[in-house]
Amino acid sequence: MKKIALCLMTACMLLAFNPFQSMAATTAPSALVATTPTGAKEAKTLLLRLEVIKNMDKSNLTSVEKKSLRKEVRSIKTQLRESNGGVYLSVGAVIIILLLLIILL
């Protein structure tokens, strides 16, 4: 009897974690990833600077200038990542949260 109950609970858990396609409209941005207009302007200027650096002729630059450009590109990319914001949860964290909710409720 215990084996049957264990098998049924396992089957229910496996079926509960199946991903389903959402039919919700995605036109409205969510509150977590909405950016402020000033942040969007800053991001646009940073992206334009990255394009300028990418399109530069780097063959006549010295190694020091190339190194400073690489540092600038890295700093711009980190600024863009930081300004993106949002909350990211791994699959393991979601499973643990769900298990805690099931146990506590």
N, C-alpha and C positions, 0 to 999 in steps of 0.2 A: 504494500500500500504506500509506503514511504517513497519507493522508487517511482511509482506512478505520479505521485504528487510532485516530486522533484522534476520529473520529465515534463509535466504540464507547466510548472512554473518556468522552467527553462525555455520551453516553446513560447510561452506568453512573452517572456522578456525579449527573446529574439525577434518576435513579431512586432513588439512595441518599438524597437529601435530601427525599424526599416525606414529609410528616407522616402518621403512622399513629395511629389512635385507640387509646389504652391501655385495656385491660380490667381493670387492676389496681384493687383496692379502695382507696378513699380515706378509709376510716374512721380509720385511725391517723395522727396528725399526724407530719410529718417532723421530724427533729432540728433542721433549720435554722430553722424558723419556730415552734418550740415556745417559749412564753413562760413565764416564772416566775410563780408565783402572786402575788407581790408586784407584779410588773409588770402583771399583769392587773387587780389592785385599783387601782393608780395610774391605769391607762388608763380604768377604769370611772369613777373620780372625775373625771378630766379630761373625759370624755364627758358626765357629768352637769353639770359646770360649763358646757360648751358649750351644752347644752340650756337651762340656766337663762338664759344670756345671750341665746340665741335667742328665748326666750319673754318676755323683759323688754319693758316698755313704754318705748321709747326716745324717744318724742315729747316727754317733759318733761325730758329730760336736756340738759345744756349740751354745747357742742361739745367741750370739754376732756374731759368724762366719756365722750362717744362715742368720742373718739380713744383714750382709755385702754382702753376696752372692745375696740376694734379691735386694739390692740397685744396685749392679753391673749389674744384669739382667735387671732391669728397665732402667739404663743408656744406656746399649747396645741397648735395644729396641728403645729408643728415638733417639739414633744416627742413627740407621738403618732407622727409619722413616724420619729423616731429610735428610739423604743422598739419599733417594728415589727421591726427587724432584718432578717435574711435576706440572701442574696446574689443580686444581679440581674446577669444576663449578657445582653448584646445579641446579636442574631442574627449580626452581623458577628464578634463575639468568638468565638462558638461555631464559626463556619465556620473562622476562623483557627486555633483550637485543634485542630479536627478535621484540618485540612490539615497542621499541624505534627506531629500524631500519626501521620498516614499517612506523611509524609516520614521521620520519625525511626524509625518501626517498620517 
